[in-house]
């Protein structure tokens, strides 16, 4: 995880003297701001997570403090395929026929399942930056091409080889499939898995893959 954030924070003030204003974060000097036409501005550089107390000094005069707290941004890994990128997701043995398609709702992955041997990992991704002990939601949108005389898709979600959602048979309309996991490591492998061996039918779409901290 990042140990800081790019903060669009601008300190400003007025001064009756055309001098250099010294800016401090607590007791740490972080930069100077020249006074121009009675005013000064200082764009604050990258901030660490936590509390900050800013003051401005000219000579022996110190301003009141500006206090802020920088919180860690929520962890979200989202893949919608709109830019053509798979965002680190890799096809597994059961995803060998996957291809990117474009429809009325944008881009998504289509698995036409050519031939048998379609069970196993469809997509997988090794994701780092997780916080051990934290909970995460792993979710996808999926739908299948329904034909009553063919085999239906049967999908599940796994994290580090453990099933957390499914086995689920997608409908002809977009549906969400998801589950939660408590991370036991900063790096985990997430996978979409097929439990349907047959390639007779079993055609489905996948979109909007998201892994988010709770």
Beta strands, then each sheet from edge to edge (+ up, - down):
strand 1: 4-5
strand 2: 10-14
strand 3: 20-25
strand 4: 28-34
strand 5: 39-43
strand 6: 47-48
strand 7: 50-58
strand 8: 61-62
strand 9: 66-70
strand 10: 76-79
strand 11: 90-91
strand 12: 98-103
strand 13: 106-111
strand 14: 120-127
strand 15: 135-144
strand 16: 155-159
strand 17: 162-168
strand 18: 175-182
strand 19: 188-194
strand 20: 204-213
sheet 1: 1+ 6-
sheet 2: 2+ 5-
sheet 3: 4+ 3- 7+ 8-
sheet 4: 4+ 3- 7+ 9-
sheet 5: 10+ 20- 13+ 12-
sheet 6: 10+ 20- 15+ 18-
sheet 7: 11+ 14- 19+ 16- 17+
end
